């Protein structure tokens, strides 16, 4: 399964919201430095969908706020 995600780094609190278009808006506490925000996004997605962290992979948008994530 592939999902589109909009990430807001350095947020005051973690939050996951499904948007009307089917994408997700994820707020993370981590800054976008050295992949910290990406790791937190993967952890949040894994927890939300009930899968292991190793099953969540960022396909595109590694260095952007708009990401496409694959859940295996």
C-alpha positions in Angstrom: 0.0 0.0 0.0 1.2 3.5 -0.8 0.2 6.6 1.0 0.9 10.3 0.5 2.1 12.2 3.6 2.6 15.9 4.4 5.1 16.3 7.3 5.3 19.2 9.6 8.6 19.0 11.5 9.3 20.7 14.9 5.7 20.7 15.9 4.6 21.3 19.5 2.9 17.9 19.6 2.7 14.7 17.6 -0.5 14.4 15.5 -1.8 12.3 12.6 -4.8 13.5 10.6 -6.3 11.9 7.5 -7.1 14.5 4.9 -10.3 14.5 2.7 -8.2 13.6 -0.3 -7.0 10.4 1.4 -3.5 11.7 2.2 -2.2 12.1 5.8 -0.8 15.2 7.6 1.7 14.2 10.3 3.2 16.5 12.9 6.5 15.4 14.4 8.6 16.8 17.2 11.9 16.1 15.6 13.8 18.6 13.4 14.5 17.7 9.8 18.2 17.1 10.5 20.1 13.9 9.8 16.8 12.0 9.0 15.4 12.4 12.5 12.0 13.6 11.3 11.9 10.9 8.7 12.5 8.2 11.3 9.8 9.6 13.5 7.4 9.7 10.6 8.1 6.0 9.9 7.6 5.1 13.6 4.3 7.0 13.7 3.1 5.3 10.4 4.1 1.8 11.7 2.2 2.4 15.0 -0.9 3.8 13.2 -1.1 0.8 10.7 0.0 -1.8 13.2 3.1 -3.0 11.3 6.8 -3.3 12.1 9.1 -0.3 11.4 11.0 -2.4 8.8 7.8 -2.6 6.7 7.5 1.2 6.3 9.7 2.8 3.6 9.9 6.3 2.2 9.7 5.9 -1.6 10.0 9.6 -2.5 10.4 12.9 -0.8 13.2 11.9 1.5 14.3 15.6 1.8 10.8 17.2 1.2 7.7 17.7 3.3 5.6 15.9 0.8 6.4 12.2 0.9 5.2 8.9 -0.6 5.4 6.1 1.8 5.1 2.3 1.1 3.7 0.0 3.7 4.4 -3.7 3.1 
